[in-house]
Amino acid sequence: MNTIDAKLLQKAFLAGAGSLEAKKEWINELNVFPVPDGDTGTNMTLTIMSAAKEVAAIEEPDMKALAKAISSGSLRGARGNSGVILSQLFRGFTKEIKEHQEIDREVLANAMVRATETAYKAVMKPKEGTILTVAKGMSQKALELVDQTDDILDFCEKIIAEGDYVLSQTPEMLPVLKQAGVVDSGGQGLMQVVKGCLDGLKGKEVGLVSENMSAPQAAARPLDTAQLDTAQLDTSDIRFGYCTEFIINTEKEFTEKNEHEFKAYLEELGDSIVVVADEDVVKVHVHTNHPGLAFEKALTYGSLSRMKVDNMREEHEERLIKDASRIAAEQKGKEEEGGQKKTAEPRKPSGFIAVSVGEGLTEIFKGIGADYLIEGGQTMNPSTEDILTAIDQVNADEIFIFPNNKNIILAAQQAAGLAEGKKVTVVPSKTVPQGITALINFMPDLSTEDNLENMTAEMGKVKTGQVTYAVRKTNIDGMDIEEGDIMAIGDQGMLAVEKSVNAAALKALEAMIDGESELATIYYGAEVDEVSAQKLFEQAQEKFAGVEIELQNGGQPVYYYMISVE
């Protein structure tokens, strides 16, 4: 075989999606942080499945149609850091192939190089030993092999062999991987995709993906941040005060040169998180001290829309979350029913969307005024599409969104940029307790800007601790952790490692409460019985007599306790 036509590429891509889907749980287990919620496999799967659904719908494929389906589908469905990077690999790849009727070895090599370049550009601080490294290794090998073989299948097999080798070396590049005894989970996910694609080229069936095509994908709540994410963004590196986001409606072709030029300019102004071009639209997100300069430069490429500037409060670390792969068909039905009810209500000035997990926490949000609840954050993150659906269902002129981790913040910001007919403001809450505090502090008489500033300031006073169990032996923050140990994780790292749940929770409270603390709230999860929770509550009252202690049934999965101190 010397070339790949559109029909064969369609089959290969669907096979790659099926290969990843089949191994997603195994890839999840490779996440280096030992909590039972690593979701790289699920994130990447949901990302590629979003594209696969569009690809499968093309009856008579051509390269241009396939390229558009793969690029736009994966970008819209991207979940978590690993999913975003995968979508950028696809975006770069499809830019190279879309003008060709058939793909030969040279086109394939160039497409792989472009894929890698696009993904590296999309990441704020690329770190080696990750999915990016694996992608780069394969693209470099592809360039080397172009003239060394005539058969494209043999060409692909040798590239994959190089990818496997680079993947095996990732523990030598990132000490945290070596310590945990695993290869990079994102890199492993990428290898599953390319190996599946090769199987598709060889004629293997893709029944697994076909079965999943009809499943309610949008209802399956996505993911969260992998270790890769926390490794790439460090609090000390974020020095810029305004989260600036907008869309450029290009009036002429936005070339790769334009993209590079604009990205370079933004990086002079601050930390550029996203510059993604898709046909005649460019999505931009940058942290800067000079939003006006970013706007002025952008105006040279076209008109601006969905402009939003938020005064930021920074953070580090938000943890990977998952364990349950709940199917949300029932939840979706409830949401649709609730949505119909919302749209039938009179339009109001302000509406509120919160991301929550667990019946107890959801009821708390409802009790303080949330109009629409999206399930996600500790099992799977909602996608941009999920958030857009929620925005559409809330009948209000202005909508505030309360995420519960940094990846959901990014998805919400993207949704805010795409929403039409409503002003959407994303409150940068990184935990459920922060979201609760922020919503409580909303003042209807204040302007949007003043409310955002006030809510952000108030939730900045909230400390969060989460208690769960370790799924592997490791060492974090100088603490030795055995498989099955109970860990308390705070905003900045490990708080305690104990053998019992309540002991870890007490240690977390001790680490979080200081002389300025006034209120501590303990939310107990689905796996904690009321008797045990009450015992912890009484112990906490006795030990921290100067602090008001509250006990709430959060009902959250994965985490035995979620603790808020303010």
PEQUIRA-V912721 format. One record per residue. N is the residue number from 1. RES is the residue in one letter. PSI is psi in degrees with one decimal (NA if undefined). D_CENTER is the distance of its C-alpha to the mean C-alpha in whole Angstrom. Layout:
# PEQUIRA-V912721
N/RES/PSI/D_CENTER
N/RES/PSI/D_CENTER
This chain:
# PEQUIRA-V912721
1/M/128.4/38
2/N/-25.6/38
3/T/164.6/35
4/I/120.7/32
5/D/178.9/33
6/A/-40.5/31
7/K/-43.0/31
8/L/-36.3/31
9/L/-41.1/27
10/Q/-47.3/26
11/K/-41.2/27
12/A/-42.8/26
13/F/-43.8/22
14/L/-35.6/23
15/A/-38.8/24
16/G/-41.8/21
17/A/-41.9/19
18/G/-39.0/21
19/S/-42.8/21
20/L/-44.4/18
21/E/-38.9/17
22/A/-25.9/21
23/K/11.9/19
24/K/-39.2/16
25/E/-39.9/17
26/W/-42.5/19
27/I/-38.2/16
28/N/-38.8/14
29/E/-13.3/17
30/L/-9.3/17
31/N/132.8/14
32/V/-31.7/17
33/F/135.0/16
34/P/14.5/19
35/V/155.5/17
36/P/47.9/17
37/D/22.5/13
38/G/127.8/12
39/D/22.8/10
40/T/-46.1/9
41/G/-44.1/12
42/T/-42.8/11
43/N/-49.8/7
44/M/-38.3/10
45/T/-47.4/12
46/L/-33.1/11
47/T/-51.1/10
48/I/-31.5/14
49/M/-32.0/15
50/S/-40.7/14
51/A/-40.5/16
52/A/-36.3/19
53/K/-42.7/20
54/E/-37.6/21
55/V/-43.6/23
56/A/-25.2/25
57/A/-11.5/26
58/I/113.9/28
59/E/-42.3/31
60/E/85.2/33
61/P/143.2/30
62/D/167.1/31
63/M/-40.8/29
64/K/-43.5/28
65/A/-41.5/27
66/L/-43.7/25
67/A/-44.4/23
68/K/-43.6/22
69/A/-43.1/21
70/I/-45.7/19
71/S/-54.7/17
72/S/-37.9/17
73/G/-44.1/16
74/S/-35.9/13
75/L/-43.8/12
76/R/-32.2/12
77/G/4.5/10
78/A/129.8/7
79/R/136.3/4
80/G/169.8/2
81/N/-44.1/5
82/S/-38.4/7
83/G/-39.9/7
84/V/-45.5/7
85/I/-42.5/10
86/L/-42.1/12
87/S/-34.4/12
88/Q/-33.6/13
89/L/-45.2/16
90/F/-40.6/17
91/R/-47.5/17
92/G/-42.6/20
93/F/-46.8/21
94/T/-27.4/22
95/K/-33.6/24
96/E/-35.4/26
97/I/-17.1/27
98/K/-22.6/27
99/E/4.9/31
100/H/143.4/32
101/Q/-32.6/34
102/E/152.5/34
103/I/118.3/32
104/D/-172.5/34
105/R/-39.2/33
106/E/-45.1/33
107/V/-43.0/31
108/L/-43.3/29
109/A/-45.1/29
110/N/-37.1/28
111/A/-39.0/25
112/M/-39.2/24
113/V/-45.3/25
114/R/-36.7/23
115/A/-46.8/20
116/T/-44.5/20
117/E/-41.7/21
118/T/-43.1/18
119/A/-41.9/15
120/Y/-38.8/17
121/K/-32.3/18
122/A/-16.6/14
123/V/131.4/13
124/M/-51.7/15
125/K/85.7/16
126/P/135.8/16
127/K/131.5/17
128/E/154.9/20
129/G/16.4/19
130/T/-172.5/16
131/I/-33.4/15
132/L/-42.4/16
133/T/-42.5/20
134/V/-44.0/20
135/A/-43.1/20
136/K/-43.2/22
137/G/-42.5/25
138/M/-38.6/25
139/S/-39.5/25
140/Q/-40.6/28
141/K/-37.4/30
142/A/-42.7/30
143/L/-38.2/32
144/E/-34.3/34
145/L/-6.0/35
146/V/-44.0/35
147/D/8.8/39
148/Q/-6.0/39
149/T/150.8/39
150/D/-26.1/40
151/D/124.4/38
152/I/-27.8/34
153/L/-43.6/34
154/D/-39.0/35
155/F/-48.0/33
156/C/-39.0/30
157/E/-39.8/31
158/K/-35.5/32
159/I/-43.9/29
160/I/-38.4/27
161/A/-39.5/29
162/E/-39.8/28
163/G/-41.6/24
164/D/-39.8/25
165/Y/-47.0/27
166/V/-42.1/25
167/L/-41.8/22
168/S/-20.5/25
169/Q/-7.2/25
170/T/-33.7/22
171/P/-24.4/23
172/E/-17.6/26
173/M/-29.6/24
174/L/107.1/21
175/P/-32.7/23
176/V/-31.5/21
177/L/-42.9/21
178/K/-40.6/24
179/Q/-40.0/25
180/A/-13.8/23
181/G/34.8/24
182/V/159.6/21
183/V/169.5/20
184/D/128.9/17
185/S/-39.6/15
186/G/-41.0/13
187/G/-39.8/16
188/Q/-39.6/18
189/G/-41.9/15
190/L/-41.5/17
191/M/-35.2/20
192/Q/-38.5/20
193/V/-51.8/19
194/V/-33.7/22
195/K/-39.1/24
196/G/-40.3/24
197/C/-42.1/24
198/L/-41.6/28
199/D/-40.4/29
200/G/-40.5/28
201/L/-31.6/30
202/K/-3.8/33
203/G/8.3/33
204/K/149.2/32
205/E/155.8/31
206/V/42.2/27
207/G/-34.4/28
208/L/-45.2/25
209/V/-39.2/23
210/S/-40.1/25
211/E/-39.7/25
212/N/-12.4/22
213/M/-33.3/22
214/S/-7.8/24
215/A/150.9/21
216/P/81.9/20
217/Q/-40.8/16
218/A/-22.1/15
219/A/-19.3/16
220/A/105.5/14
221/R/129.1/11
222/P/-144.7/8
223/L/-166.6/6
224/D/-164.7/5
225/T/129.8/5
226/A/175.3/8
227/Q/-31.0/12
228/L/-41.6/11
229/D/-49.1/9
230/T/-25.1/11
231/A/-25.0/14
232/Q/-24.4/13
233/L/119.2/13
234/D/140.9/16
235/T/-40.6/18
236/S/-19.2/21
237/D/-13.0/20
238/I/104.4/19
239/R/4.7/22
240/F/136.3/22
241/G/-14.3/22
242/Y/121.1/21
243/C/110.2/18
244/T/127.8/19
245/E/138.0/18
246/F/169.7/20
247/I/133.4/20
248/I/121.2/23
249/N/97.9/25
250/T/138.0/27
251/E/-8.1/31
252/K/174.4/31
253/E/127.8/29
254/F/94.5/27
255/T/169.2/27
256/E/-35.4/26
257/K/-43.1/28
258/N/-43.3/27
259/E/-45.2/23
260/H/-42.8/24
261/E/-45.7/27
262/F/-42.0/25
263/K/-42.8/22
264/A/-39.7/25
265/Y/-45.0/26
266/L/-37.0/23
267/E/-23.0/22
268/E/-29.1/26
269/L/-26.1/25
270/G/-146.5/22
271/D/110.6/18
272/S/118.4/17
273/I/-42.2/13
274/V/128.7/13
275/V/99.9/16
276/V/118.4/16
277/A/133.1/19
278/D/101.2/20
279/E/-116.2/23
280/D/18.3/25
281/V/137.3/22
282/V/120.0/20
283/K/129.7/17
284/V/136.2/17
285/H/124.9/15
286/V/142.4/17
287/H/120.8/18
288/T/162.5/22
289/N/-3.1/25
290/H/72.0/27
291/P/-35.9/25
292/G/-37.7/28
293/L/-37.5/28
294/A/-42.9/25
295/F/-45.3/26
296/E/-42.7/30
297/K/-41.2/29
298/A/-33.5/26
299/L/-18.6/29
300/T/-14.7/31
301/Y/-19.4/29
302/G/-168.8/29
303/S/158.1/29
304/L/147.3/26
305/S/166.9/24
306/R/41.0/21
307/M/135.3/22
308/K/131.3/21
309/V/120.3/21
310/D/138.5/20
311/N/112.9/22
312/M/149.5/19
313/R/125.3/19
314/E/168.1/17
315/E/170.4/16
316/H/-169.1/15
317/E/116.8/13
318/E/138.8/11
319/R/156.7/11
320/L/138.9/9
321/I/133.2/10
322/K/-170.2/12
323/D/-43.3/16
324/A/134.0/17
325/S/66.2/16
326/R/137.6/17
327/I/128.1/18
328/A/31.4/18
329/A/-44.4/21
330/E/-42.8/23
331/Q/-40.9/21
332/K/-41.4/20
333/G/-41.5/24
334/K/-41.4/24
335/E/-42.0/22
336/E/-42.1/24
337/E/-45.4/27
338/G/-35.1/26
339/G/-42.3/25
340/Q/-37.3/28
341/K/-40.0/30
342/K/-45.5/28
343/T/-20.6/29
344/A/-16.9/32
345/E/155.7/32
346/P/145.4/34
347/R/138.0/32
348/K/164.6/31
349/P/-44.6/30
350/S/138.5/27
351/G/160.2/24
352/F/129.2/21
353/I/127.7/18
354/A/145.2/16
355/V/120.9/14
356/S/169.5/15
357/V/133.1/16
358/G/133.5/20
359/E/-39.9/23
360/G/-46.3/24
361/L/-38.0/21
362/T/-43.3/21
363/E/-34.7/25
364/I/-45.6/25
365/F/-43.4/23
366/K/-39.0/25
367/G/-24.8/28
368/I/10.3/27
369/G/3.1/26
370/A/132.9/23
371/D/-30.4/24
372/Y/129.7/21
373/L/128.5/18
374/I/128.4/15
375/E/130.5/14
376/G/168.3/11
377/G/-36.8/10
378/Q/-12.0/12
379/T/-52.3/12
380/M/150.2/9
381/N/144.0/7
382/P/149.4/9
383/S/173.2/8
384/T/-40.0/10
385/E/-40.9/13
386/D/-42.8/13
387/I/-38.3/13
388/L/-39.5/16
389/T/-43.1/18
390/A/-43.2/18
391/I/-41.8/19
392/D/-29.8/22
393/Q/-17.0/23
394/V/116.4/24
395/N/79.8/27
396/A/153.0/27
397/D/-37.7/27
398/E/135.9/25
399/I/132.7/22
400/F/133.1/20
401/I/134.1/16
402/F/94.7/15
403/P/-177.2/12
404/N/13.3/11
405/N/168.7/9
406/K/-33.2/8
407/N/-34.8/4
408/I/-33.6/6
409/I/-46.9/9
410/L/-42.4/7
411/A/-40.4/7
412/A/-39.7/10
413/Q/-39.6/12
414/Q/-42.3/12
415/A/-39.9/13
416/A/-37.4/16
417/G/-24.2/17
418/L/-16.9/17
419/A/144.1/19
420/E/140.5/23
421/G/-1.5/26
422/K/144.8/24
423/K/124.4/23
424/V/127.7/20
425/T/128.4/19
426/V/118.2/16
427/V/122.5/17
428/P/55.3/14
429/S/129.1/15
430/K/-5.3/12
431/T/162.1/14
432/V/-46.3/16
433/P/-37.5/20
434/Q/-41.9/19
435/G/-40.8/18
436/I/-47.0/21
437/T/-43.2/23
438/A/-47.0/22
439/L/-39.5/23
440/I/-32.9/26
441/N/9.1/27
442/F/133.0/27
443/M/112.3/30
444/P/-23.2/31
445/D/-11.4/34
446/L/158.2/31
447/S/166.4/30
448/T/-46.8/26
449/E/-43.8/26
450/D/-38.9/28
451/N/-44.5/26
452/L/-43.7/23
453/E/-44.0/25
454/N/-46.4/26
455/M/-40.6/23
456/T/-41.6/21
457/A/-42.5/24
458/E/-42.6/25
459/M/-18.0/21
460/G/-16.7/22
461/K/-4.4/25
462/V/128.1/23
463/K/141.6/22
464/T/134.8/20
465/G/146.0/21
466/Q/135.2/19
467/V/123.2/22
468/T/-170.2/21
469/Y/157.2/22
470/A/135.4/22
471/V/-5.7/22
472/R/163.7/23
473/K/134.2/26
474/T/-174.0/25
475/N/123.5/25
476/I/132.8/23
477/D/34.9/24
478/G/3.8/28
479/M/126.5/28
480/D/129.1/29
481/I/127.3/27
482/E/152.8/28
483/E/129.4/26
484/G/-10.7/27
485/D/155.2/27
486/I/125.6/26
487/M/141.5/23
488/A/121.7/23
489/I/126.3/20
490/G/-173.2/20
491/D/-30.8/18
492/Q/8.2/19
493/G/-161.3/20
494/M/136.3/22
495/L/-36.1/25
496/A/153.2/27
497/V/119.9/27
498/E/173.8/30
499/K/-17.8/31
500/S/152.6/31
501/V/-50.9/28
502/N/-34.4/31
503/A/-41.4/32
504/A/-39.1/28
505/A/-41.2/28
506/L/-42.4/31
507/K/-36.8/30
508/A/-45.3/27
509/L/-42.2/29
510/E/-39.4/31
511/A/-29.1/29
512/M/-33.0/27
513/I/129.9/30
514/D/-169.8/33
515/G/-19.3/36
516/E/-4.4/34
517/S/135.4/32
518/E/-34.2/33
519/L/133.0/31
520/A/129.8/29
521/T/129.4/27
522/I/116.7/27
523/Y/115.2/24
524/Y/145.0/25
525/G/-175.8/23
526/A/-26.2/24
527/E/6.9/26
528/V/126.4/28
529/D/159.0/31
530/E/-34.1/33
531/V/-46.6/36
532/S/-41.5/33
533/A/-41.3/31
534/Q/-38.2/35
535/K/-43.8/36
536/L/-42.4/33
537/F/-46.2/34
538/E/-39.7/37
539/Q/-40.5/37
540/A/-41.4/35
541/Q/-42.5/37
542/E/-41.7/40
543/K/-32.6/38
544/F/66.3/37
545/A/-28.2/40
546/G/1.2/39
547/V/136.9/35
548/E/125.6/35
549/I/131.8/33
550/E/147.2/31
551/L/127.8/30
552/Q/143.7/28
553/N/100.4/27
554/G/-34.9/23
555/G/13.5/23
556/Q/145.7/19
557/P/171.9/19
558/V/-49.8/18
559/Y/121.4/19
560/Y/-45.3/23
561/Y/145.6/23
562/M/126.5/21
563/I/133.2/23
564/S/132.4/23
565/V/130.4/26
566/E/NA/27
